[in-house]
Every structure is written in C-alpha cells, then in structure tokens.
Amino acid sequence: MNLFQTIRCDCLVIGGGPAGLSAAAAAAESGLNTVLAEFLPSPGRKLLASGSGKCNVTNRLPLEEFARRYQCGMHFVRPALYAFPPEALEKFLTANGVPVVAPDGFHCFPKSMRAGDVLNLLLNRCRRFGVNVIPECRVETLNLANGAVRGASAGAVRFDTGRIILACGGMGYPALGGRGSGYELARQAGHEIIQPVPALVGLKSAEKWASQLPGVLLPDATVRFGKKLTGRGELIFTHTGISGPAVLDLSGSVARALANGGEPILECSWESRNAGEYRERISYWQKHAGNRSLKGLLGATLPSALVRALLDAAGVPAERCAARLRAEERERLVSAFSGYPLPIAGTDGWEKAMATAGGVSPSEVHAGTLASRIAEGVFLAGEMLDVGAPCGGYNIQWAVSSGRLAGASAGRGGTRLKG
Ligand SMILES: Cc1cc2nc3c(=O)[nH]c(=O)nc-3n(C[C@H](O)[C@H](O)[C@H](O)COP(=O)(O)OP(=O)(O)OC[C@H]3O[C@@H](n4cnc5c(N)ncnc54)[C@H](O)[C@@H]3O)c2cc1C
C-alpha cells in the first residue's frame, strides 16, 4: 500500500499570504496548473489582521520615492513595483469591487475598512484561474536534483513539480503564520539566510521611567538612531518602553544592533525642537516668566507625566522656577528634552513584530524575475526576502507586486531570464 499521495502540478506556491495568493493567481493565469499550500487552516490570516483589520494596502507616494523607501535599495524592488505599482493596485482593487480610499490623502485602505474584502478578492482571483488551494499543509522539504527543484514534501503529500514559489512570509505574529519555516526551505534550496530579527515592533527601554508612562502619546517626536536613521511622527510610551510610527521604522535596525551584541541608544526629541530652540525658549522664560515653575512651563506643550520624568532624569527639581535655573542645569534640561539618549534593552519580540528584518538576501535573487540565482525553478516573493519595508502600506504592496512578478516569471520559465 502506498502511504504517500503524489500531486503533480506545473507550479507549487508555498504560503497563502498576499504574496503567495498573488503569485498563484499570476502563475495560473499564465497557464500553469498551480497548487497553493498553506500551513494554517485558511490563507491570509496576517492580511486579515493588517492595519488593525482595516488593511493599509499601499500609499500615494510617487513611485520612484516609494521604491526608495525599501532598505535593500530601489534597484531590487523596482522591477516588481514598476510592473505592478501602487496606482495599479488601487485600480485593480477598485475595478474588482473593492474601492480604495485614502482618508489622510496618503495611506490607502479599502473603503469598507475591511481587510477581509482584500483577501476575498485575492482568493477569488485564485479560484477564477483554477488554483488548487490546500489548507493545513505545511511543506517541510524541497526535493532538488542537480541544482534544480523537482518537488516538495508535506507529511505524506508529495508534490511533483519543476517550479516552486516560496512565499512563506517572516517570523512576526507566529499565530498568524509567522514561524519562519520558509527560511528552512530556502536553506534547502541553497540560500543563505540573513539572521531574521523583529521589525516594525516596539522597543524596550533600559530606563525604568520610560516604562512607567504607558499610554502617553507625543504627536510629533523625532527619534534618531546613529547618523543615518531618523523616525518622525507619533511616539507612544508602552508598558515596556516606546512604540509608534516614529519608532517602528527604526526598530529593525535597532534589533539588528542588539542581535550583534550592541547596546543601541536612541536620541529622542519629544516635540521636535532642537537644542538651540530649547535654549531660546528657556532664556525667554527666564526673562519673561521667571517666577513660573519649569514643570508648568514645559507642561504647556508636553504631557506633565513626561515632563516630571525628564526633569527628574536631568536632575532639575520639578518646582524650580525658570529664573533660578543654573547654567549647568539648563544644559542638562536642554539635552533631556531635545535629544534624550534613551538606551534600548530589547524589542517587544516576535509576538508583536509586524515584520521581519533579514531573511533571503536579495543578492541571491534575480530582481527582474524573482527567480533564485541558486536553485533552478525556485522563485521567491513577499516578506521572505530581506527588503526592509517601512510602515505605511509598503509591505502589502511589496507582497502583491513581488507575488505577481514571481508568478508571471514562473509562467514564462523565468529562471533563464536575467534580473
Ligand atoms: C498585526 C499586523 C499588522 C500589519 N499591518 C500592515 C498594514 O496595514 N500594511 C502593510 O503594508 N503591512 C502590514 N503588515 C505586514 C504585512 O501583513 C506582511 O508584510 C504581509 O502579510 C507579508 O505577506 P507575505 O505573503 O509575504 O507573508 P504572510 O502574509 O506572512 O503569509 C505567509 C503565509 O505562508 C504560510 N507558511 C509559512 N510557512 C509555510 C510552509 N512551510 N508551508 C505552508 N505554508 C507556510 C503562513 O502560514 C502564512 O499564511 C502587518 C503585519 C501584522 C502582523
């Protein structure tokens, strides 16, 4: 008795997120008999949770600027994004009954504010082109011979195929599919994996006061990490440290520094005033509001709990009036408010990481086809690739654009095309 079931197909897509669903539909549309294997009971679990269930699908930055925002460099993401740019994604959704809106004129969401509508559209497209979607199917092994893929195995199921698209996502939110098993498959194909670290994740502060202000929100903070990285926008204090848009885009680089044994320090400006502006402000207060407390003066534009914590950290008594501030105290105060050096002890971990930094190196993949440079017949798409997408719709756009390119390339036998 044969305990194994063999499924023959032209193309096997592994992973049913936005990248895998887009890849499978594109491969099937180009005439390939396509199977999609998804580990969870149903595809698209992470997509359903995206944007707090509202799904920030993309944004309206001009294309060249959009492509520039990926840390891997625009040359790698360009072919996929130019073949299916943000504007095309908006049009595709709208034309297929999922109109898109940008309430702030920039971030795009389905008008219904339901991620499920986006998922249903991707699933319907798979159905329309006859993709065979197999849920609860965890692919564990790739079968290769002479540097070319021959198939894959998932328990007792064997796939017999010459084309495989790896679209297994990253490691964030394990309950939504982020388990990193795709990296093992890529390793079997001969790829080296850049150590995955959590990205788009809150950071744990090494200073106690920073975890004692949960819920305090600053609308216009600036956070710097090293000379090159700057995050600007909302900053939110959490039970462990800091989070929010000003922090999230830096978090992957901070996590990388931590993984390398570093002790990263962020320079935080809580209301985006520089040191000179603070000095001017304080001089003004000393002249015109000398008998008022610093706590009250600084508290006019910043939450009082933060002001108290920063005065304390700067060693300035909260009730000290402006006129009696000594020169050395003024300097400590200026640096605490305009560029506080906040040491970071860790991240909030994979459970809360909206993305992954690391994975398969773009240098091992043809940008023009997303075919592996290492194993013939293997293509890669989505978050598995180390592209370093920031917050704001860049991840889903990359997943869909790269999925479409990988699927279309598989349909053209794209391994032979150079990227
Ligand atoms: C809470 C949250 C909110 C987010 N919000 C946004 C947002 O608003 N906008 C945005 O652009 N991005 C957002 N993201 C990021 C975005 O959702 C992901 O980058 C995107 O889903 C990646 O798509 P993917 O198809 O590459 O991977 P995934 O969506 O992770 O899909 C990969 C799939 O592969 C399956 N899989 C893995 N290994 C195997 C295997 N061995 N065999 C079979 N199946 C396997 C997994 O179960 C999973 O379903 C958010 C992420 C999270 C966690």
The ligand as a MOL file (V3000), in Angstrom:
LIG
                    3D

  0  0  0     0  0            999 V3000
M  V30 BEGIN CTAB
M  V30 COUNTS 53 58 0 0 0
M  V30 BEGIN ATOM
M  V30 1 C -0.6190 42.9430 13.0230 0
M  V30 2 C -0.0310 43.2790 11.6710 0
M  V30 3 C -0.4710 44.4030 11.0010 0
M  V30 4 C 0.0720 44.7270 9.7440 0
M  V30 5 N -0.4300 45.7970 9.0750 0
M  V30 6 C 0.0600 46.0970 7.8360 0
M  V30 7 C -0.5180 47.1300 7.0660 0
M  V30 8 O -1.5080 47.7600 7.4540 0
M  V30 9 N 0.0620 47.4120 5.8520 0
M  V30 10 C 1.1350 46.7060 5.3650 0
M  V30 11 O 1.6130 47.0040 4.2620 0
M  V30 12 N 1.6480 45.6650 6.0570 0
M  V30 13 C 1.1360 45.3330 7.2690 0
M  V30 14 N 1.6400 44.2730 7.9570 0
M  V30 15 C 2.6960 43.4450 7.3120 0
M  V30 16 C 2.0600 42.5530 6.2340 0
M  V30 17 O 0.8890 41.9590 6.7340 0
M  V30 18 C 3.0440 41.4550 5.8030 0
M  V30 19 O 4.2650 42.0380 5.4120 0
M  V30 20 C 2.4620 40.6630 4.6370 0
M  V30 21 O 1.3400 39.9130 5.0740 0
M  V30 22 C 3.5220 39.7090 4.0840 0
M  V30 23 O 2.9310 38.9260 3.0920 0
M  V30 24 P 3.5300 37.5130 2.7030 0
M  V30 25 O 2.5400 36.9070 1.7810 0
M  V30 26 O 4.9270 37.6800 2.2760 0
M  V30 27 O 3.5840 36.7020 4.0700 0
M  V30 28 P 2.3740 36.2650 5.0780 0
M  V30 29 O 1.2250 37.1880 4.9710 0
M  V30 30 O 3.0380 36.1190 6.4030 0
M  V30 31 O 1.9550 34.8660 4.5180 0
M  V30 32 C 2.8210 33.7620 4.5520 0
M  V30 33 C 1.9690 32.5140 4.6770 0
M  V30 34 O 2.8030 31.3800 4.4870 0
M  V30 35 C 2.3640 30.3490 5.3400 0
M  V30 36 N 3.5040 29.4270 5.5180 0
M  V30 37 C 4.6810 29.6840 6.1210 0
M  V30 38 N 5.4860 28.6090 6.0460 0
M  V30 39 C 4.7930 27.6520 5.3680 0
M  V30 40 C 5.0970 26.3200 4.9820 0
M  V30 41 N 6.2780 25.7590 5.2770 0
M  V30 42 N 4.1600 25.6090 4.3120 0
M  V30 43 C 2.9470 26.1780 4.0200 0
M  V30 44 N 2.6090 27.4380 4.3670 0
M  V30 45 C 3.5350 28.1610 5.0300 0
M  V30 46 C 1.9670 31.0990 6.6110 0
M  V30 47 O 1.0710 30.3370 7.3880 0
M  V30 48 C 1.3450 32.3640 6.0470 0
M  V30 49 O -0.0620 32.2580 5.8960 0
M  V30 50 C 1.1070 43.9160 9.1950 0
M  V30 51 C 1.5400 42.7870 9.8840 0
M  V30 52 C 0.9810 42.4590 11.1050 0
M  V30 53 C 1.4490 41.2240 11.8140 0
M  V30 END ATOM
M  V30 BEGIN BOND
M  V30 1 1 1 2
M  V30 2 1 2 3
M  V30 3 2 2 52
M  V30 4 2 3 4
M  V30 5 1 4 5
M  V30 6 1 4 50
M  V30 7 2 5 6
M  V30 8 1 6 7
M  V30 9 1 6 13
M  V30 10 2 7 8
M  V30 11 1 7 9
M  V30 12 1 9 10
M  V30 13 2 10 11
M  V30 14 1 10 12
M  V30 15 2 12 13
M  V30 16 1 13 14
M  V30 17 1 14 15
M  V30 18 1 14 50
M  V30 19 1 15 16
M  V30 20 1 16 17
M  V30 21 1 16 18
M  V30 22 1 18 19
M  V30 23 1 18 20
M  V30 24 1 20 21
M  V30 25 1 20 22
M  V30 26 1 22 23
M  V30 27 1 23 24
M  V30 28 2 24 25
M  V30 29 1 24 26
M  V30 30 1 24 27
M  V30 31 1 27 28
M  V30 32 2 28 29
M  V30 33 1 28 30
M  V30 34 1 28 31
M  V30 35 1 31 32
M  V30 36 1 32 33
M  V30 37 1 33 34
M  V30 38 1 33 48
M  V30 39 1 34 35
M  V30 40 1 35 36
M  V30 41 1 35 46
M  V30 42 1 36 37
M  V30 43 1 36 45
M  V30 44 2 37 38
M  V30 45 1 38 39
M  V30 46 1 39 40
M  V30 47 2 39 45
M  V30 48 1 40 41
M  V30 49 2 40 42
M  V30 50 1 42 43
M  V30 51 2 43 44
M  V30 52 1 44 45
M  V30 53 1 46 47
M  V30 54 1 46 48
M  V30 55 1 48 49
M  V30 56 2 50 51
M  V30 57 1 51 52
M  V30 58 1 52 53
M  V30 END BOND
M  V30 END CTAB
M  END
